[in-house]
C-alpha cells in the first residue's frame, strides 16, 4: 500500500526528502545512445559520489540498478514524472530510451508511489521538459522530445490536481538528434530565483518568470554545454551542480545561494546534469 508520506512533488525547490536514482550500467552501446564513450569505472564512481552528496544533505536516496543495455537509464528524471497524487509514466521518443518508463515505474511503485496513469500514443514526452513554477503551474516544453499530444494528455491527468500547464516552445538549436529540454535552459533554485540560459530560452517563459517575480541568474555561455544551467535544488537556496561550472557557481553564490558540487566528467558525456540523475519522490 502506498504511504502518503512517501511521495508527492509540486515544486522544484521545496525540501527534497526522498529521491530515486538509477546506478548506471556499464554494459551497452553508449555511442549508439549518443554518449561520448565514458570511462565506466569513473562513471560509477562519480554516480556514487553524487548519491553520497545527496545523502549528506539530508535526502533519502532510493537506488535502482539500470539493466544491461539501458545506458541512459541513469537519467531518472525523464521516464516518469511524480506529481502530488503519484506518478505518471511518460512515453519517450528516443529509441534507446523507450523501455525506460516501464522499468522505472516498477521501481517507483516499489518505493511506495501510486501510478496515476501513463501517456498513450501519439503522445511523447521527457520529464526534462517539465518544470514546476509554483505548486499549481507546470511549465512543459514543446520540443523534439515532447509533443502537443503529450500536453493534452498531461493536462487531462493533472486536471484533478488543479494544475495549469504553461507551454514553452523550444528552439530548433541542433535539431532532433540532439537533446534539448526545457530544463536545459531553466532551473529554479528558490521560490523567486532561477538560473536561465537566455539565448535559447523561450521569450514568453522569460516574461512569465518576470511577471511572477522571479529574479534570474545567467548560466555563463561557456558553461551551457557542461550542464551549467542544470541545477538541482535540495531546498530553497541550497543546490547541487557539477564542479565544472565555476563561473555560474560564483554568480549563484553572489545571490546568497549555497552551492555543493560533484565531479561529473564521465556522466556529462551523456549530456545529463544533477536534475537529470534524479526522480524526486517527495518534496515537502
BAMAR-403235 format. One record per residue (C-alpha): residue number from 0; residue in one letter; x, y, z. Coordinates in Angstrom, 2 decimals, always signed. Example, Ala and Ser with C-alpha at 12.3 -4.5 7.8 and 13.67 -1.06 7.14 Angstrom:
BAMAR-403235
seq	type	X	Y	Z
0	a	+12.30	-4.50	+7.80 $
1	s	+13.67	-1.06	+7.14 $
This chain:
BAMAR-403235
seq	type	X	Y	Z
0	x	+0.00	+0.00	+0.00 $
1	x	+1.28	+3.47	-0.90 $
2	x	+2.26	+5.72	+2.00 $
3	x	+1.15	+9.32	+1.63 $
4	x	+4.32	+10.44	+3.42 $
5	x	+6.47	+8.66	+0.82 $
6	x	+5.60	+10.73	-2.23 $
7	x	+4.31	+14.00	-3.60 $
8	x	+6.05	+16.64	-5.73 $
9	x	+4.68	+20.02	-6.82 $
10	x	+7.82	+22.13	-6.61 $
11	x	+11.36	+22.26	-7.93 $
12	x	+12.73	+23.84	-4.74 $
13	x	+10.76	+22.59	-1.72 $
14	x	+12.95	+20.43	+0.57 $
15	x	+13.87	+17.23	-1.25 $
16	x	+13.01	+14.41	+1.17 $
17	x	+13.16	+11.27	-1.00 $
18	x	+14.67	+10.67	-4.40 $
19	x	+15.03	+7.68	-6.70 $
20	x	+18.31	+7.33	-8.57 $
21	x	+19.45	+4.67	-11.03 $
22	x	+23.00	+3.40	-10.84 $
23	x	+24.45	+3.36	-14.39 $
24	x	+25.02	+0.18	-16.31 $
25	x	+28.46	-0.29	-17.83 $
26	x	+27.15	-2.69	-20.49 $
27	x	+25.65	-1.32	-23.69 $
28	x	+26.21	+0.71	-26.80 $
29	x	+26.97	+4.16	-25.43 $
30	x	+27.82	+5.60	-28.84 $
31	x	+24.53	+4.46	-30.38 $
32	x	+22.72	+6.16	-27.50 $
33	x	+24.50	+9.43	-28.23 $
34	x	+27.12	+9.34	-25.47 $
35	x	+30.75	+10.24	-25.84 $
36	x	+32.26	+6.95	-24.61 $
37	x	+32.73	+7.18	-20.82 $
38	x	+35.29	+5.50	-18.59 $
39	x	+32.98	+3.04	-16.91 $
40	x	+34.78	+2.78	-13.55 $
41	x	+34.89	+6.55	-13.27 $
42	x	+31.24	+6.77	-14.32 $
43	x	+30.22	+4.52	-11.42 $
44	x	+32.48	+6.38	-9.01 $
45	x	+31.03	+9.77	-10.00 $
46	x	+27.47	+8.48	-9.62 $
47	x	+28.27	+7.05	-6.18 $
48	x	+29.77	+10.40	-5.17 $
49	x	+26.62	+12.18	-6.31 $
50	x	+24.44	+9.83	-4.24 $
51	x	+26.67	+10.30	-1.20 $
52	x	+26.42	+14.06	-1.54 $
53	x	+22.60	+13.92	-1.59 $
54	x	+22.62	+11.69	+1.48 $
55	x	+24.93	+14.09	+3.31 $
56	x	+22.48	+16.89	+2.51 $
57	x	+19.68	+15.00	+4.26 $
58	x	+17.98	+13.37	+1.28 $
59	x	+16.77	+9.76	+1.48 $
60	x	+18.26	+8.14	-1.63 $
61	x	+16.49	+5.09	-3.10 $
62	x	+18.79	+3.29	-5.54 $
63	x	+17.77	+1.13	-8.50 $
64	x	+20.10	-0.67	-10.91 $
65	x	+19.95	+0.05	-14.63 $
66	x	+19.69	-3.22	-16.57 $
67	x	+22.43	-4.03	-19.09 $
68	x	+21.97	-2.08	-22.30 $
69	x	+19.90	+0.73	-20.80 $
70	x	+22.75	+3.23	-20.83 $
71	x	+20.50	+6.30	-20.50 $
72	x	+18.69	+4.67	-17.58 $
73	x	+20.75	+6.63	-15.05 $
74	x	+18.91	+9.81	-16.12 $
75	x	+15.91	+9.04	-13.93 $
76	x	+14.15	+12.40	-14.27 $
77	x	+12.95	+11.71	-17.80 $
78	x	+10.90	+8.45	-17.97 $
79	x	+8.46	+9.08	-15.08 $
80	x	+7.05	+12.28	-13.59 $
81	x	+5.87	+12.40	-9.97 $
82	x	+3.18	+14.94	-9.04 $
83	x	+1.14	+15.47	-5.89 $
84	x	-1.01	+12.37	-6.21 $
85	x	+1.50	+9.91	-7.63 $
86	x	+3.46	+9.03	-10.74 $
87	x	+2.80	+9.43	-14.45 $
88	x	+4.58	+7.14	-16.89 $
89	x	+5.86	+9.02	-19.90 $
90	x	+6.44	+7.82	-23.45 $
91	x	+9.87	+8.54	-24.86 $
92	x	+10.70	+9.26	-28.47 $
93	x	+14.42	+8.41	-28.38 $
94	x	+14.61	+4.74	-29.49 $
95	x	+17.26	+3.77	-26.94 $
96	x	+15.07	+5.09	-24.11 $
97	x	+11.70	+3.58	-24.98 $
98	x	+11.97	+0.73	-22.41 $
99	x	+12.75	+3.13	-19.57 $
100	x	+9.24	+4.19	-18.43 $
101	x	+8.13	+0.59	-17.74 $
102	x	+11.43	-0.14	-15.99 $
103	x	+11.28	+2.94	-13.78 $
104	x	+7.58	+2.65	-12.97 $
105	x	+8.31	-0.71	-11.33 $
106	x	+10.83	+0.94	-9.02 $
107	x	+8.57	+3.92	-8.36 $
108	x	+5.79	+1.55	-7.27 $
109	x	+8.24	-0.39	-5.11 $
110	x	+9.17	+2.90	-3.43 $
111	x	+5.53	+3.35	-2.38 $
112	x	+4.32	+5.75	-5.06 $
113	x	+0.97	+5.03	-6.76 $
114	x	+0.75	+5.28	-10.54 $
115	x	-1.90	+7.70	-11.79 $
116	x	-1.59	+6.75	-15.46 $
117	x	+0.68	+6.78	-18.48 $
118	x	+0.86	+8.66	-21.74 $
119	x	-0.52	+6.87	-24.79 $
120	x	+0.41	+7.15	-28.48 $
121	x	+0.80	+9.51	-30.21 $
122	x	+1.99	+11.43	-27.14 $
123	x	+5.74	+11.56	-26.43 $
124	x	+7.39	+13.36	-23.54 $
125	x	+10.55	+13.53	-21.44 $
126	x	+10.49	+14.70	-17.84 $
127	x	+13.31	+17.11	-18.69 $
128	x	+10.70	+19.23	-20.45 $
129	x	+8.68	+19.64	-17.21 $
130	x	+9.41	+22.26	-14.57 $
131	x	+7.21	+23.45	-11.68 $
132	x	+6.94	+27.25	-11.50 $
133	x	+4.72	+27.03	-8.40 $
134	x	+2.51	+24.28	-6.87 $
135	x	-0.26	+24.96	-9.37 $
136	x	+1.74	+25.74	-12.51 $
137	x	+3.79	+23.26	-14.53 $
138	x	+5.81	+24.64	-17.43 $
139	x	+6.05	+22.00	-20.17 $
140	x	+8.39	+22.39	-23.10 $
141	x	+7.25	+21.79	-26.66 $
142	x	+10.33	+20.17	-28.13 $
143	x	+11.52	+17.34	-30.32 $
144	x	+11.10	+15.11	-27.25 $
145	x	+7.70	+16.39	-26.03 $
146	x	+4.85	+16.88	-28.49 $
147	x	+1.46	+18.60	-28.48 $
148	x	-0.40	+15.35	-27.76 $
149	x	+1.58	+15.00	-24.54 $
150	x	+0.50	+18.48	-23.48 $
151	x	-3.14	+17.50	-23.97 $
152	x	-2.83	+14.22	-22.07 $
153	x	-0.86	+15.77	-19.22 $
154	x	-3.50	+18.49	-18.87 $
155	x	-6.18	+15.80	-18.50 $
156	x	-4.16	+13.79	-15.97 $
157	x	-3.39	+16.87	-13.87 $
158	x	-6.83	+18.48	-14.06 $
159	x	-8.00	+16.87	-10.81 $
160	x	-4.96	+18.30	-9.01 $
161	x	-5.81	+21.81	-10.21 $
162	x	-2.55	+22.15	-12.12 $
163	x	-2.30	+24.53	-15.08 $
164	x	+0.17	+23.76	-17.86 $
165	x	+2.14	+26.60	-19.42 $
166	x	+3.53	+25.62	-22.82 $
167	x	+7.10	+26.69	-23.54 $
168	x	+8.14	+26.31	-27.19 $
169	x	+11.83	+25.46	-27.51 $
170	x	+14.11	+26.40	-30.43 $
171	x	+15.45	+24.00	-33.05 $
172	x	+19.02	+24.56	-31.79 $
173	x	+20.96	+21.48	-33.06 $
174	x	+17.93	+19.55	-34.23 $
175	x	+16.01	+16.43	-33.34 $
176	x	+19.06	+14.23	-32.80 $
177	x	+20.44	+16.48	-30.05 $
178	x	+18.83	+16.55	-26.61 $
179	x	+17.34	+19.94	-25.81 $
180	x	+14.96	+20.07	-22.87 $
181	x	+13.20	+22.92	-21.13 $
182	x	+15.43	+22.24	-18.14 $
183	x	+18.46	+22.72	-20.37 $
184	x	+17.65	+26.44	-20.16 $
185	x	+15.83	+26.83	-16.82 $
186	x	+16.48	+25.67	-13.25 $
187	x	+14.57	+27.22	-10.33 $
188	x	+16.80	+27.35	-7.24 $
189	x	+14.48	+29.21	-4.82 $
190	x	+10.85	+30.36	-4.85 $
191	x	+11.88	+33.61	-6.55 $
192	x	+15.22	+32.78	-8.17 $
193	x	+16.08	+30.75	-11.28 $
194	x	+19.13	+30.04	-13.38 $
195	x	+18.45	+30.60	-17.07 $
196	x	+20.29	+30.39	-20.35 $
197	x	+18.58	+33.30	-22.07 $
198	x	+19.97	+32.80	-25.60 $
199	x	+17.91	+29.61	-26.00 $
200	x	+15.06	+30.31	-23.57 $
201	x	+11.53	+30.99	-24.90 $
202	x	+10.73	+34.70	-24.60 $
203	x	+7.19	+34.08	-23.22 $
204	x	+8.73	+31.92	-20.48 $
205	x	+11.20	+34.64	-19.51 $
206	x	+8.33	+37.12	-19.44 $
207	x	+6.27	+34.74	-17.29 $
208	x	+9.12	+34.39	-14.81 $
209	x	+9.39	+38.19	-14.58 $
210	x	+5.63	+38.53	-14.09 $
211	x	+5.81	+36.05	-11.20 $
212	x	+8.58	+37.96	-9.51 $
213	x	+11.47	+35.65	-10.29 $
214	x	+14.98	+37.03	-10.31 $
215	x	+17.31	+35.29	-12.73 $
216	x	+20.96	+34.28	-12.77 $
217	x	+22.51	+33.74	-16.17 $
218	x	+24.29	+30.48	-16.91 $
219	x	+27.68	+31.51	-18.26 $
220	x	+27.73	+30.93	-22.06 $
221	x	+30.89	+28.84	-21.84 $
222	x	+29.23	+26.51	-19.33 $
223	x	+25.99	+25.68	-21.10 $
224	x	+27.44	+22.54	-22.69 $
225	x	+28.75	+21.30	-19.32 $
226	x	+25.29	+21.42	-17.71 $
227	x	+25.78	+24.85	-16.17 $
228	x	+22.05	+25.52	-16.36 $
229	x	+21.06	+22.09	-14.99 $
230	x	+20.97	+22.60	-11.23 $
231	x	+19.22	+20.59	-8.52 $
232	x	+17.74	+22.41	-5.53 $
233	x	+17.68	+20.28	-2.38 $
234	x	+15.89	+23.08	-0.55 $
235	x	+15.35	+26.76	-1.32 $
236	x	+18.71	+28.40	-1.88 $
237	x	+20.73	+25.19	-1.41 $
238	x	+21.73	+23.48	-4.65 $
239	x	+23.83	+20.78	-6.27 $
240	x	+25.65	+21.33	-9.54 $
241	x	+28.64	+19.87	-11.38 $
242	x	+32.10	+21.03	-10.37 $
243	x	+32.96	+22.19	-13.91 $
244	x	+30.83	+25.32	-13.88 $
245	x	+32.75	+27.73	-11.66 $
246	x	+31.55	+31.00	-13.19 $
247	x	+27.88	+30.09	-12.90 $
248	x	+28.57	+28.91	-9.36 $
249	x	+30.10	+32.27	-8.46 $
250	x	+27.05	+34.06	-9.89 $
251	x	+24.78	+31.91	-7.72 $
252	x	+26.86	+32.47	-4.61 $
253	x	+26.69	+36.21	-5.24 $
254	x	+22.91	+35.84	-4.83 $
255	x	+23.35	+34.06	-1.50 $
256	x	+22.87	+30.52	-2.81 $
257	x	+24.69	+27.69	-1.02 $
258	x	+26.32	+25.53	-3.71 $
259	x	+27.50	+21.92	-3.42 $
260	x	+29.31	+20.24	-6.32 $
261	x	+30.19	+16.77	-7.56 $
262	x	+32.58	+15.53	-10.24 $
263	x	+30.78	+14.65	-13.47 $
264	x	+33.37	+14.35	-16.23 $
265	x	+32.08	+10.94	-17.34 $
266	x	+28.39	+11.49	-16.54 $
267	x	+28.44	+14.67	-18.64 $
268	x	+29.35	+12.54	-21.66 $
269	x	+25.69	+11.52	-21.69 $
270	x	+24.55	+15.18	-21.58 $
271	x	+22.81	+14.97	-18.22 $
272	x	+23.16	+17.12	-15.11 $
273	x	+22.15	+16.63	-11.47 $
274	x	+18.43	+17.12	-12.06 $
275	x	+18.55	+14.52	-14.84 $
276	x	+20.08	+11.99	-12.42 $
277	x	+17.13	+12.14	-10.02 $
278	x	+13.50	+11.20	-9.89 $
279	x	+12.22	+13.20	-6.91 $
280	x	+9.60	+11.21	-5.00 $
281	x	+8.85	+13.59	-2.14 $
282	x	+9.35	+17.33	-1.73 $
283	x	+7.73	+18.96	+1.26 $
